[in-house]
Amino acid sequence: MTKEVSPKLILHKPTCKYTLEEYLRKEANSTHKHEFINGEIIKMPNARYSHNLIAMNITIDLSYQTEKSDKNYQILGFDQKIYFPSL
């Protein structure tokens, strides 16, 4: 005798779409970091110690490598907001 299993019902929370200006205004007053993707504001998890250690080591190494270059590279910390209009 086989038991039939009904598919699980997955409920999605309705999403609200925001403009870039609304996101920036909300983010300026927020105690948490968020990503802005296609009009949705998504809370980012807190970084762990290992993540911060790796990110700092990469930043230091990139800074060292770019100092040797004749180009004007700028290395930014991992908390910098960057806007890519084409994405």
KAJO-V321412 format. One line per field, one symbol per residue. ss: DSSP state (H for helix, E for strand, - for the rest). phi: phi as a letter, one per 40 degrees, with the letter a starting at -180 (. if undefined). psi: psi as a letter, one per 20 degrees, with the letter a starting at -180 (. if undefined). A space follows every 50 residues. Layout:
ss->???
phi->???
psi->???
//
This chain:
ss->-------------------HHHHHHHHH-----EEEE--EEEE-----HH HHHHHHHHHHHHHHHHH--------------------
phi->.cccbccccbcbcdbbcbcdccccccccbccbcbbbbfgbbbccccccdc cccccccccccccccccccccccbbbcccccbbbccc
psi->pqpppqqqpoppppqppqrgggghgghhjqiqqqqooliqoppqqqqrgh ghgggggggggggghhhiqjqmqppqrijppppnhi.
//
